[in-house]
Amino acid sequence: MSALQRARPEDWYRIRSLSDGVTWIDEPHILEFFRCNVWHVRGRDRDMLIDSGMGVVSLREWVPLVTERALDAVASHTHFDHVGCHHEFECRLCHAAEADILANPDRVNTLAADYVTDDIFTALPPEPYSSVLYDLKAAPATRILQEGDVIDLGDRAFEVIHTPGHSPGGIALFEKATGILFSGDIVYDGELIEGRTAEDQADYIRSMERLLTLPVTTVHGGHFPSYSGARHREIITQWLKTKETGA
């Protein structure tokens, strides 16, 4: 039996308002390395949610912000820590390469089997949560995304950039008007998790080279705090150098 205490559902989520209509939602009782950033973006006609956390506590019940207006719930990719609450939303968007996982998630194809134990928490989710029994609910995509598609919020438009390497259907979302990039797990300011095959590695390099060319001003990643465009270019440049030298 775990020695960890259980958190109250009302304490599970942390909500911080940033600039440009962006709200940062996360799960502070999960260790930082495993803690997904959930991003809420306010638009004129509708809102957007990028990722939805582990799904161990309802987003819709405990974060009223996500129920205020019509909302597109986008999956940056379909690992367990990013799509746990997608089933709670009517409009679900996912890249074609991972749509089958979103519709048919299990502990293996979402990587939950590799990572979900009590050790990733500082306090356990409320009863009846059990790490051994943890699973995700099916959330079939209502819109399939491809490279170059646009998510239109009325006064804001986010271009879909396919970024394989971390996962086959990983995407980033870029708003040209502001230079804001929601990068998912392909790049953030922390230890990156790369694919396991030579093909994955080649995809990762191409994705990073593509993101380096964007006129980014601010990056909101899938993990860890947000950072500037200058830091974005520094992270990618340093990473690519390690691939050139084999370090």
Order of alpha helices (4+ residues) and beta strands (2+ residues): beta-beta-beta-beta-alpha-beta-beta-alpha-alpha-beta-beta-beta-beta-beta-alpha-beta-beta-alpha
